């Protein structure tokens, strides 16, 4: 969150708190006269409830960077917990290639419909924060002639063609991979350059450093939230409010002294932020 957003959030909270205090102090408002001609006093509890609801609404409207909402990437799907590719699958959700559907079905053969949806996701900015319409995504790739059909299974060769314009040559191009194997293949080639950019760059991301986390600082924001500042080597960055982690504890305060195997950085509002941190114990 930049300084302007912090000041705006502080102002919103100040107004809301003042309104709540006024409601607590007065407990009344303008109401039609009672039958006796005296002013009818509104009971205290309803007025306080209204003010509390107003405060909650204003707090909810604050910029998202003020409150950390960091989740485990491998928990994105309910059915990948035992898959060897669970971290690669979660990684591709962060990159914005795999849509955040309730289930992934890692052992299912990769369908051309799935592949087409992944391609469309990779061209959609900020896709990792959405739960998109997979059928619509697949249809858009078909309409753009990015794939010949949505029927049947896809091969490693199909992945190489639609994502990498055949600049990546798979060892077994005619083989139909599982969705988990397809995810691992894509992760291995995220840095392959086509038409001047990589899939990571197209997603507005860059690979961050690996190594030991030497420090984690928790800094309060002016909006009443908190931001985790994580140091890896000589890189000190805040964690994006909706960032993801892999393998390690959900509480970033417990990451000090741990080793990171891979990380992703995104520029948000002109500031670099950690988008993803994955514990090195996996490697």
Secondary structure, 3 states (H helix, E strand, C coil): CCHHHHHHHHHHHHHHHHHHHHHHHHCCCCCCECCCCCECCCCHHHHHHHHHHHHHHHHHCCCHHHCCCCEEHHHCCCCCCCCCCHHHHHHHHHHCCCCCCCCCCCCCECEHHHHHHHHHHHCCCCHHHCCCCHHHHHHHHHHCCCCCCCCCECCHHHHHHHHHCCCCCCCCCCCCCEHHHHHHHHHHCCCCCECCECHHHHCCEEECCCEEEEEEEEEECCCCCEEEEEEECCEEEEEEEEEEEECCCCCHHHHCCCEEEEEEEEEECCEEEEEEEEEHHHC
